[in-house]
Amino acid sequence: MRKQIVAGNWKMNKNIQESIQLANEVVANVQGLTLNNTRVIVTPTFVNLTEVVRATDGSAVEVAAQNMHQAKSGAFTGEISAEMLTSLGLKTVILGHSERREYFGETDAILAEKVNAALANNLEVIFCFGEVLEDRKSDNHFNVVESQIKNGLFHLEASAWENIVLAYEPVWAIGTGETASPEQAQEMHAFIRKIVADKYTTEVAENVSILYGGSVKPSNSKEIFSKEDVDGGLIGGAALNAEDFIALVKSF
Ligand code: PGA
């Protein structure tokens, strides 16, 4: 059975003290919960990973990175490799977030390389994609999403999909307060599962968790997460506050 996942993407927020405090609060609150089939992941910025790994040690809260470089090592000033992440004890990395694509020029081709590097280092990948508003308005959103998934992931063998989580994040809904309706999310998630089934097998498609991201908050999470093909959320703003984040976890 595929997992439900609530992953908090802290982006470029929280200094070291604030990161430790938030991690401690999340851990304390998660301790009292029966998680069943739900994974809880927090994703601090690179410099705070070590301390957040320490703060969550021995708890059910997992830690992931927000990005990584595709090369093994070498002259890439300011970059972080997959192996550096695994050496911290990390098991998961987010790749292809729309902010990386838009502000840092990450193309489908670069992302395919990053996916390969992550998987080669036994890192699970939360692979993000989603259309901009113009694509949705011109009814091109299915094509855009299909091509992002195809170009970033469809070169993989079926077995590699055990370490892939998909995150559909319509760009027009990220940080805007505007959320895709539960029906829009479900429609896209069902489409995604279908293209994965067509390319691979129904089994691969049924086993992959598909998260929704874009202005998920306690007031709308229950309805979105209740949709059949929505297996959780990638959360920005609402993950910066332990109370809101835990409310999202509880909405399963
Ligand atoms: P948001 O961000 O929840 O603040 O809209 C989501 C994301 O970018 O992952």
Boltz pocket constraint, residues with backbone or C-beta under 6 A from the ligand:
constraints:
  - pocket:
      binder: B
      contacts: [[A, 9], [A, 169], [A, 173], [A, 174], [A, 175], [A, 176], [A, 177], [A, 213], [A, 214], [A, 215], [A, 216], [A, 234], [A, 235], [A, 236], [A, 237], [A, 238]]
      max_distance: 6.0
